[in-house]
C-alpha cells in the first residue's frame, strides 16, 4: 500500500511538472530576472512595432528535421523562435509569424533559396537553413544566416530587419576620411591596382544609410547629404571646411573622429619607411571649426589611464597592461546620452582629450570619460617606451573626455564668409573668387558628435571575421561597432534601435578581480622597477663586452671578458627570477579568490539541496 502511494505521488508530481511547463509556455506573461533583461523586448523594439502601418510577414526558416542536427543549433533556433513569438504578441496583430521547415527537395527549400537564405552542409550530408525573411507590401528583406555568435545582437538584428523592410527612402550619409573606411577611399592603393577592402563599420552604416564617399581633397560637399561622418581629417581645404561649417549651421548632424596618434597611420608609416617613402602624418585635427564651436582638442597629447589599461602581448608574448590602450567600461559612459545608454565595453587606442572652451555658448556634454587616474603623454613618448615606463610617466590629472556631444546654436567658423581658395600649383592662373553669402550662425539647433580617436572603429580593433557552417560572419569585439552605429543612428534620427544595441552580452567583467589585477600591477611596477633597471644595465654591459673586438668583425674573448660575461648572465638570471617571484606572489590573492569561487560554485548548490532534503525528511517524520 505504501509503495503504491509513493508511485502515485511520483506520477502526480511528474504530470504536475508537465502541466506547469505547458501552462507557463502558453501564458503571454513572462518573468525575466536576468541582469540585462535579455528575454524582454526593449522599449525601442516596442516603439518600432507600434509604428508598423501595414502588416509585416516574418518567415522563419529552420531545417528542424535535418539528420545530425547539432544540439547547439537546435537550442539557438528555439531561442530565436521564442523571441519572434514575443515580437508577434507585442505587435498588436501587425506581425504574422510563419515557421517553415525547408526540408530537402520541397517547395519550402526552393522558396528559402530564392529568398536568399543560406543553406549549409552538415557532416551527415543534410543541409541546414536558419534565416529570416520579412515582407511588407511586396518589399522583402532577409537575414541569410542567423548565427549563435551574434546572440548578444539578436534583438537588434531582428528589429533592424523589420525597420528596413518598411523603409522606402534611405538617408544619405557622406563619409569623408583619409583612412580606408570605404573601399573607394584609398586612391593610392587603387592606383597601384591593389584591391582595398572597406571596414566593417562602413557595412554597418550601410545597413541604415546610403553611403556617399567624400573626397578629402575636394573643395565642396556632394549635394543631398543628410548627415556627414568626418574621420581623421588632415589638411582639408579651407573651402571644404567652409562647406562643412555651412552644413552644420544648416542643422544637419556631423560625426567627427580625430586622433593624436593613429595606429593605422603608424603601421602605414613603417611600410613606407621600409620602401624609402616619406611617412604620413599620424595625427588629425579641425582647429578652425572646433574652436569656433567651443571645443578644444590637443593633437599633441595622448591620454593614458592605468585603471583601464588593456592587456596586450609584448614582443616576448607576455601580457602587459598598456595604459594608452584603455578599455572603457559601462561606468565610463554617460547613460543619459542615447548612443551610450547601453554600451558596456569599448576599446580605444592612444586617444586624445576633448574639453569645452572657456566662454563657449554651445553645450558640451561628455559621453565617454576616463577615471581620475588618467594623465597626458606626448606621442613621442609612445615610440620606444615600454608599458611599465608609460604607466610610471602618467601624472594623474583628473578625468579626461574621450567623446563628447556638442549641441546648440553654433557661430560660424567663417564670420567673414567663404575663404579665398588657395592657388593650385598645377594651374598658376588665379581662380575667379565668387563670394558666397553664408549663414553666420545656426539656423536652428546644430549637433556635432566628436570622438578623440579613430582606431577604435577600425577592423583591427572593432571586429573579427569568422565562419559558422561555411557562412562568413562578423563577430564584434566588445561594443566598438555598436557604439559607432549607435552614434550614426542617433544623428540620423532613428532612435528606436539604439536601446537594444549590445543587449544581453554574456561577457561580464569581474570587477573585484579586475581591481585586484590593477593593484597587483601597480605594486609589481613599484617593486620591479629597480630590478628592471639593473637588468637593463646588465644587458648594456653584456653588449659592451660582446662588442670588444679588434676589427669589428671578430670577437676577442679574453679569459677576463668571458668571466665577466658569465657573471653578468648569472646575475641577470637571478634578477629575472626575482621579478617572476614578485609577480607570482602578487597573483596569489587573485588565484585564491578564483579557487574559492570555483569551490563555492561546485559545493554550495549540492549542500543547500542536501540541507533542504534533511529538513524535509525530519519534518515528514515529525508529521507521521
C-alpha positions, 0 to 999 in steps of 0.5 A, spaced: 500 500 500 505 504 501 509 503 495 503 504 491 502 511 494 509 513 493 508 511 485 502 515 485 505 521 488 511 520 483 506 520 477 502 526 480 508 530 481 511 528 474 504 530 470 504 536 475 511 538 472 508 537 465 502 541 466 506 547 469 511 547 463 505 547 458 501 552 462 507 557 463 509 556 455 502 558 453 501 564 458 503 571 454 506 573 461 513 572 462 518 573 468 525 575 466 530 576 472 536 576 468 541 582 469 540 585 462 533 583 461 535 579 455 528 575 454 524 582 454 523 586 448 526 593 449 522 599 449 525 601 442 523 594 439 516 596 442 516 603 439 518 600 432 512 595 432 507 600 434 509 604 428 508 598 423 502 601 418 501 595 414 502 588 416 509 585 416 510 577 414 516 574 418 518 567 415 522 563 419 526 558 416 529 552 420 531 545 417 528 542 424 528 535 421 535 535 418 539 528 420 545 530 425 542 536 427 547 539 432 544 540 439 547 547 439 543 549 433 537 546 435 537 550 442 539 557 438 533 556 433 528 555 439 531 561 442 530 565 436 523 562 435 521 564 442 523 571 441 519 572 434 513 569 438 514 575 443 515 580 437 508 577 434 504 578 441 507 585 442 505 587 435 498 588 436 496 583 430 501 587 425 506 581 425 504 574 422 509 569 424 510 563 419 515 557 421 517 553 415 521 547 415 525 547 408 526 540 408 530 537 402 527 537 395 520 541 397 517 547 395 519 550 402 527 549 400 526 552 393 522 558 396 528 559 402 533 559 396 530 564 392 529 568 398 536 568 399 537 564 405 543 560 406 543 553 406 549 549 409 552 542 409 552 538 415 557 532 416 551 527 415 550 530 408 543 534 410 543 541 409 541 546 414 537 553 413 536 558 419 534 565 416 529 570 416 525 573 411 520 579 412 515 582 407 511 588 407 507 590 401 511 586 396 518 589 399 522 583 402 528 583 406 532 577 409 537 575 414 541 569 410 544 566 416 542 567 423 548 565 427 549 563 435 555 568 435 551 574 434 546 572 440 548 578 444 545 582 437 539 578 436 534 583 438 537 588 434 538 584 428 531 582 428 528 589 429 533 592 424 530 587 419 523 589 420 525 597 420 528 596 413 523 592 410 518 598 411 523 603 409 522 606 402 527 612 402 534 611 405 538 617 408 544 619 405 550 619 409 557 622 406 563 619 409 569 623 408 576 620 411 583 619 409 583 612 412 580 606 408 573 606 411 570 605 404 573 601 399 573 607 394 577 611 399 584 609 398 586 612 391 593 610 392 592 603 393 587 603 387 592 606 383 597 601 384 591 596 382 591 593 389 584 591 391 582 595 398 577 592 402 572 597 406 571 596 414 566 593 417 563 599 420 562 602 413 557 595 412 554 597 418 552 604 416 550 601 410 545 597 413 541 604 415 544 609 410 546 610 403 553 611 403 556 617 399 564 617 399 567 624 400 573 626 397 578 629 402 581 633 397 575 636 394 573 643 395 565 642 396 560 637 399 556 632 394 549 635 394 543 631 398 547 629 404 543 628 410 548 627 415 556 627 414 561 622 418 568 626 418 574 621 420 581 623 421 581 629 417 588 632 415 589 638 411 582 639 408 581 645 404 579 651 407 573 651 402 571 644 404 571 646 411 567 652 409 562 647 406 562 643 412 561 649 417 555 651 412 552 644 413 552 644 420 549 651 421 544 648 416 542 643 422 544 637 419 548 632 424 556 631 423 560 625 426 567 627 427 573 622 429 580 625 430 586 622 433 593 624 436 596 618 434 593 613 429 595 606 429 593 605 422 597 611 420 603 608 424 603 601 421 602 605 414 608 609 416 613 603 417 611 600 410 613 606 407 619 607 411 621 600 409 620 602 401 624 609 402 617 613 402 616 619 406 611 617 412 604 620 413 602 624 418 599 620 424 595 625 427 588 629 425 585 635 427 579 641 425 582 647 429 578 652 425 571 649 426 572 646 433 574 652 436 569 656 433 564 651 436 567 651 443 571 645 443 578 644 444 582 638 442 590 637 443 593 633 437 599 633 441 597 629 447 595 622 448 591 620 454 593 614 458 589 611 464 592 605 468 585 603 471 583 601 464 589 599 461 588 593 456 592 587 456 596 586 450 602 581 448 609 584 448 614 582 443 616 576 448 608 574 448 607 576 455 601 580 457 602 587 459 597 592 461 598 598 456 595 604 459 594 608 452 590 602 450 584 603 455 578 599 455 572 603 457 567 600 461 559 601 462 561 606 468 565 610 463 559 612 459 554 617 460 547 613 460 543 619 459 546 620 452 542 615 447 548 612 443 551 610 450 545 608 454 547 601 453 554 600 451 558 596 456 565 595 453 569 599 448 576 599 446 580 605 444 587 606 442 592 612 444 586 617 444 586 624 445 582 629 450 576 633 448 574 639 453 569 645 452 572 652 451 572 657 456 566 662 454 563 657 449 555 658 448 554 651 445 553 645 450 558 640 451 556 634 454 561 628 455 559 621 453 565 617 454 570 619 460 576 616 463 577 615 471 581 620 475 587 616 474 588 618 467 594 623 465 597 626 458 603 623 454 606 626 448 606 621 442 613 621 442 613 618 448 609 612 445 615 610 440 620 606 444 617 606 451 615 600 454 608 599 458 611 599 465 615 606 463 608 609 460 604 607 466 610 610 471 610 617 466 602 618 467 601 624 472 594 623 474 590 629 472 583 628 473 578 625 468 579 626 461 573 626 455 574 621 450 567 623 446 563 628 447 556 631 444 556 638 442 549 641 441 546 648 440 546 654 436 553 654 433 557 661 430 560 660 424 567 658 423 567 663 417 564 670 420 567 673 414 564 668 409 567 663 404 575 663 404 579 665 398 581 658 395 588 657 395 592 657 388 593 650 385 600 649 383 598 645 377 594 651 374 598 658 376 592 662 373 588 665 379 581 662 380 575 667 379 573 668 387 565 668 387 563 670 394 558 666 397 553 669 402 553 664 408 549 663 414 553 666 420 550 662 425 545 656 426 539 656 423 536 652 428 539 647 433 546 644 430 549 637 433 556 635 432 558 628 435 566 628 436 570 622 438 578 623 440 580 617 436 579 613 430 582 606 431 577 604 435 572 603 429 577 600 425 577 592 423 583 591 427 580 593 433 572 593 432 571 586 429 573 579 427 571 575 421 569 568 422 565 562 419 559 558 422 557 552 417 561 555 411 557 562 412 562 568 413 560 572 419 562 578 423 563 577 430 564 584 434 569 585 439 566 588 445 561 594 443 566 598 438 561 597 432 555 598 436 557 604 439 559 607 432 552 605 429 549 607 435 552 614 434 550 614 426 543 612 428 542 617 433 544 623 428 540 620 423 534 620 427 532 613 428 532 612 435 528 606 436 534 601 435 539 604 439 536 601 446 537 594 444 544 595 441 549 590 445 543 587 449 544 581 453 552 580 452 554 574 456 561 577 457 561 580 464 567 583 467 569 581 474 570 587 477 573 585 484 578 581 480 579 586 475 581 591 481 585 586 484 589 585 477 590 593 477 593 593 484 597 587 483 600 591 477 601 597 480 605 594 486 609 589 481 611 596 477 613 599 484 617 593 486 620 591 479 622 597 477 629 597 480 630 590 478 628 592 471 633 597 471 639 593 473 637 588 468 637 593 463 644 595 465 646 588 465 644 587 458 648 594 456 654 591 459 653 584 456 653 588 449 659 592 451 663 586 452 660 582 446 662 588 442 670 588 444 673 586 438 679 588 434 676 589 427 669 589 428 668 583 425 671 578 430 670 577 437 676 577 442 674 573 448 679 574 453 679 569 459 677 576 463 671 578 458 668 571 458 668 571 466 665 577 466 660 575 461 658 569 465 657 573 471 653 578 468 648 572 465 648 569 472 646 575 475 641 577 470 638 570 471 637 571 478 634 578 477 629 575 472 627 570 477 626 575 482 621 579 478 617 572 476 617 571 484 614 578 485 609 577 480 607 570 482 606 572 489 602 578 487 597 573 483 596 569 489 590 573 492 587 573 485 588 565 484 585 564 491 579 568 490 578 564 483 579 557 487 574 559 492 569 561 487 570 555 483 569 551 490 563 555 492 560 554 485 561 546 485 559 545 493 554 550 495 548 548 490 549 540 492 549 542 500 543 547 500 539 541 496 542 536 501 540 541 507 533 542 504 532 534 503 534 533 511 529 538 513 524 535 509 525 528 511 525 530 519 519 534 518 515 528 514 517 524 520 515 529 525 508 529 521 507 521 521 
